[in-house]
């Protein structure tokens, strides 16, 4: 076999390999692109993007001014996502387990955006934090223990949020590659925990008329209702009467509770919210400006509205005592 024949065979083999390679790699690349959200380390990149953006790049940007009718503390942040192929369950709907990874990203944006001033002040601005008399009712609050402090101590290092629990309720399925929004906001707090509520809703079903922290965004005319009614149950144990009303299509909602940790101490949510400049300045004896007092009352009314729901979640702690060590179990896998 001469050199020209060998060269021809090698060239033909190379072209066949290239053709097969393109035939195999093209679909593989396509699958990677349409499942980019679910690839390894993508969750970490999504999480760190929000952390770096809010904690480092925008940490000193002033917050919008609160008014009694427009409370910055309770405003929502909106995170948009979709359901790739790798997030589907055997029913070809978004798997229940994947809601929690989306919640991580949505809550991260909310916490580090809304509370950016508090996180930036832990080492410099809070040298002599004042103690504010707590407006929290002892009937619903979690009592402080020996590891809980009402103040932030700059000498103990940074303050960080620690997730203490999530309760999620599923209402409707999310279809493949369907886009949806996660609306996250503060719902209430007590002496230990701050509670967030996140709603998974149809994209565009609840367009706001504006964004207080992003005034450059285009305002939209509010969409009156989705094609379907929001399904809400009857009056629950929280005491809030819910009715079936026209509104955005809600796929699921979750309540999460966070503690603010500094070293091993738990910082009072009230003290941290003061550091974030989200609560008005009121002295221990109730002194302060008239506008500050009115704002405080409006905030307290809103906080108490959510405490029924949050109290139910706090009651889940009783589940710790329901574990039973049994001599005979059913099976092991």
SULBELUR-V9622 format. One record per helix or strand. SS is the DSSP state (h for helix, s for strand). FROM is the first residue (numbers start at 1). TO is the last residue. If there is no record, write none. Layout:
# SULBELUR-V9622
ss & from & to
SS & FROM & TO
SS & FROM & TO
This chain:
# SULBELUR-V9622
ss & from & to
h & 3 & 34
h & 36 & 38
h & 42 & 57
s & 67 & 67
s & 70 & 70
h & 72 & 74
s & 77 & 82
h & 85 & 87
s & 88 & 88
s & 93 & 94
h & 98 & 114
h & 116 & 121
s & 148 & 149
h & 154 & 156
s & 159 & 170
s & 175 & 175
s & 179 & 189
s & 194 & 202
s & 229 & 230
s & 245 & 246
s & 250 & 262
s & 265 & 267
h & 269 & 275
h & 290 & 322
